[in-house]
Amino acid sequence: MIAPFNNADSVGNSATAIADREIAIACRGIVKDFGDGNTKVRALHGINVDVFSSELTLLVGPSGCGKTTLISIIAGLLNPTAGDLDLFGMKQSQLRGSKLVEFRAQSVGFVFQQYNLLPALNATENVAIPLLIQGWKRPAALKAALSALEAVDLGSRAEQRPNQLSGGQQQRVAIARALVHQPRLLVCDEPTAALDAVSGQRVMELLKKVAVQPGRAVIVVTHDDRVFGYGDRIISMADGRIESVENRENELNSTGKREES
């Protein structure tokens, strides 16, 4: 088992409590450079951090601090320049070519600020896309997609197309699509940025209820401080470095705020 990284800036849970949790993702010395020579820019400076299963982890910080670069590396969309990354007990360096494509297709779900729904398809058909790509028969894929829509309380909207849905409803369809193949990692990049406060709260409540499951890690990249209360763990970044890690143990109340013990 990989030993948890003991970030000196972290607060909250004790080292013993952290060690008892299952590490889903372990980043060790992750460096990412873009360009060469005089044009080289270092986006990540030796990132050391862990992401745990069965938790909603928030990755926060100002624009340009490296959040999207880091999750792109974690999700297999980018390769690090240096460092080691362990994903559910597998070395990312061993996931190359078709193995990496297979890992992303089977083990990673994506939710973005823009919903990226196909306008010509209804909600069920949009949600079924990841299963159809994996070779599922259409009837089985549509049945699973409908179940995923029901899980995000959109079963009654299954036949509607994106232009018939509100922004919040479209984002919930996108969440259902990201979860329909039961991924081990769910990555959400600014999922509430385009939503009003009520819709954003609804989306975060659904992520806590539907996405956070045993054996699954959920990472939400955001600079929307309205949703900070939903995080089990908050990793703050600045200038391509981890600035602090906060482990939060208190439960959310009905308003989405944390009850102090």
C-alpha positions in Angstrom: 0.0 0.0 0.0 1.3 3.5 -0.8 2.0 5.6 2.2 -0.1 8.8 2.4 1.8 12.0 1.6 2.0 14.0 4.8 1.5 17.6 3.5 2.9 20.0 6.1 0.2 22.5 5.3 -2.7 20.1 5.9 -5.1 20.5 8.7 -8.0 18.5 10.1 -7.7 14.7 10.3 -4.8 13.2 12.1 -2.1 11.3 10.1 -3.5 8.1 11.6 -7.0 8.8 10.4 -5.7 9.6 6.9 -3.7 6.4 6.8 -6.9 4.4 7.5 -8.5 5.6 4.3 -8.0 4.1 0.9 -5.7 6.0 -1.4 -7.2 6.1 -4.9 -4.7 8.4 -6.5 -1.1 9.2 -5.4 0.9 12.0 -7.0 4.6 12.0 -6.2 6.8 14.8 -7.5 4.6 15.6 -10.5 6.2 18.1 -12.8 4.6 19.4 -16.1 6.4 21.7 -18.6 5.0 23.2 -21.7 7.2 24.2 -24.6 11.0 24.0 -25.0 14.1 26.1 -24.4 13.4 29.8 -23.9 9.6 29.2 -24.4 9.4 26.5 -21.7 6.8 27.2 -19.0 6.6 25.0 -15.9 2.9 24.6 -15.0 3.4 22.1 -12.1 6.3 22.2 -9.7 6.7 18.8 -8.0 3.1 18.0 -6.9 2.8 15.6 -3.9 -0.8 14.9 -2.9 -3.2 12.0 -2.4 -6.9 11.6 -3.4 -8.9 9.2 -1.4 -11.8 6.8 -2.4 -15.3 7.5 -1.2 -14.7 11.2 -0.9 -15.5 14.4 -2.8 -12.2 16.2 -3.2 -12.2 19.9 -4.2 -9.2 21.2 -6.1 -9.3 25.0 -5.7 -7.3 28.0 -6.6 -7.2 31.0 -9.0 -7.3 30.7 -12.7 -3.9 29.6 -14.2 -2.7 28.0 -11.0 -2.4 24.5 -12.5 -5.7 22.9 -11.5 -6.8 21.8 -14.9 -3.3 20.6 -15.8 -3.1 18.4 -12.7 -6.5 16.8 -13.3 -5.7 16.3 -17.0 -2.6 14.3 -15.9 -4.6 12.4 -13.3 -7.3 11.5 -15.9 -4.7 10.4 -18.5 -5.3 13.3 -20.9 -1.7 14.6 -20.4 1.6 12.9 -19.5 3.7 14.4 -16.7 7.2 15.7 -17.6 8.5 14.0 -14.4 7.2 12.3 -11.3 5.1 9.2 -10.5 1.4 8.8 -10.5 -0.4 5.8 -9.0 -4.1 5.2 -10.1 -6.0 2.6 -8.0 -2.8 0.6 -7.6 -1.6 1.0 -11.2 1.4 3.0 -12.3 0.3 5.5 -14.9 3.6 5.0 -16.7 2.4 1.5 -17.5 -0.8 2.8 -19.1 0.3 3.7 -22.6 -1.4 3.6 -26.0 -4.5 1.3 -26.1 -4.1 0.5 -22.3 -4.5 4.2 -21.5 -7.5 4.6 -23.9 -9.1 1.5 -22.3 -8.5 2.9 -18.8 -10.1 6.2 -19.6 -13.1 4.6 -21.3 -13.8 2.2 -18.5 -12.5 3.9 -15.3 -12.9 7.7 -15.8 -16.0 9.9 -16.1 -15.9 13.6 -17.0 -18.2 16.5 -16.2 -17.3 19.9 -17.7 -18.5 23.5 -17.3 -20.0 23.2 -20.8 -22.4 20.3 -20.8 -21.2 19.0 -24.2 -24.5 17.3 -25.0 -25.4 16.4 -28.5 -28.4 18.6 -29.6 -29.9 16.0 -31.9 -30.1 13.3 -29.2 -32.5 13.2 -26.3 -31.3 12.9 -22.7 -31.4 9.1 -22.6 -29.4 8.8 -25.9 -26.8 11.4 -24.7 -26.3 9.4 -21.4 -26.0 6.1 -23.3 -23.1 7.3 -25.5 -20.2 6.0 -23.2 -21.8 2.5 -23.2 -22.4 2.5 -27.0 -18.7 3.4 -27.4 -17.8 0.4 -25.3 -19.8 -1.8 -27.6 -23.0 -2.3 -25.6 -26.2 -3.2 -27.5 -28.4 -0.2 -27.9 -31.4 -1.6 -25.9 -29.2 -2.4 -22.9 -27.4 0.9 -23.1 -30.6 2.9 -23.2 -32.0 0.9 -20.2 -28.8 1.7 -18.2 -29.0 5.3 -19.3 -32.6 5.7 -18.1 -31.6 4.3 -14.7 -28.7 6.8 -14.5 -31.2 9.6 -15.4 -33.5 8.4 -12.7 -30.6 8.5 -10.2 -30.2 12.2 -10.9 -34.0 12.8 -10.7 -34.5 13.3 -14.4 -36.3 10.2 -15.4 -39.3 12.3 -16.4 -37.1 14.2 -18.8 -35.6 11.2 -20.6 -37.1 11.9 -24.0 -36.3 15.6 -24.0 -33.5 17.2 -26.0 -30.9 19.5 -24.5 -32.7 22.7 -25.8 -35.8 21.6 -23.8 -33.8 21.5 -20.6 -32.6 24.2 -18.2 -28.8 24.6 -17.6 -29.0 22.8 -14.3 -30.9 19.9 -15.9 -28.4 19.7 -18.7 -25.6 19.5 -16.2 -27.4 16.7 -14.4 -27.7 14.8 -17.7 -24.0 15.3 -18.1 -23.4 13.8 -14.6 -25.6 10.8 -15.5 -23.6 10.4 -18.7 -20.3 10.5 -16.7 -21.5 7.9 -14.2 -23.4 5.5 -16.4 -20.4 3.2 -17.0 -19.7 3.2 -13.2 -16.2 4.8 -13.4 -13.7 4.5 -10.5 -12.7 8.2 -11.0 -15.1 11.1 -11.7 -13.4 14.4 -12.7 -15.6 17.5 -12.7 -14.0 20.7 -14.2 -15.9 23.8 -13.0 -19.3 22.0 -13.0 -21.2 24.9 -11.3 -19.5 27.9 -13.0 -22.3 28.4 -15.6 -25.1 27.8 -13.1 -27.0 30.0 -10.7 -26.7 29.4 -6.9 -29.7 27.1 -6.6 -28.8 25.0 -9.6 -25.2 24.8 -8.5 -26.3 23.6 -5.1 -28.5 21.0 -6.6 -25.6 19.7 -8.8 -23.2 19.5 -5.8 -25.9 17.7 -3.7 -26.3 15.1 -6.5 -22.5 14.6 -6.7 -22.4 14.0 -3.0 -25.4 11.6 -3.1 -24.9 9.8 -6.4 -21.2 10.0 -7.3 -19.4 9.5 -4.0 -19.5 5.7 -3.6 -17.1 3.1 -2.1 -14.2 2.5 -4.4 -14.8 5.7 -6.4 -12.8 9.0 -6.1 -14.5 12.3 -7.1 -12.5 15.4 -7.9 -14.2 18.7 -8.5 -12.1 21.5 -9.8 -13.6 24.9 -8.9 -13.0 28.4 -7.9 -16.7 28.8 -6.9 -16.5 29.3 -3.2 -20.3 28.7 -3.0 -19.6 24.9 -3.2 -16.6 24.7 -0.8 -18.9 23.3 1.9 -19.5 20.1 0.0 -15.9 19.0 -0.1 -14.7 16.2 2.2 -11.2 17.4 1.3 -10.0 20.7 -0.1 -6.7 20.9 -1.9 -5.7 24.5 -2.6 -3.2 25.3 -5.4 -1.2 28.5 -6.3 1.4 29.0 -9.0 1.6 25.3 -9.9 2.1 24.1 -6.3 0.0 22.7 -3.5 -0.6 25.5 -1.0 -2.7 23.6 1.6 -4.8 20.5 2.2 -7.8 20.7 4.4 -9.5 17.5 5.6 -13.1 18.1 6.7 -15.0 15.7 8.9 -18.2 17.6 9.8 -21.5 16.6 8.1 -23.4 18.9 5.8 -26.7 20.1 7.0 -29.8 20.6 4.8 -28.5 24.0 3.6 -25.2 22.6 2.3 -23.2 24.1 5.1 -21.1 22.2 7.6 -22.3 21.6 11.1 -19.5 22.4 13.6 -18.9 19.8 16.2 
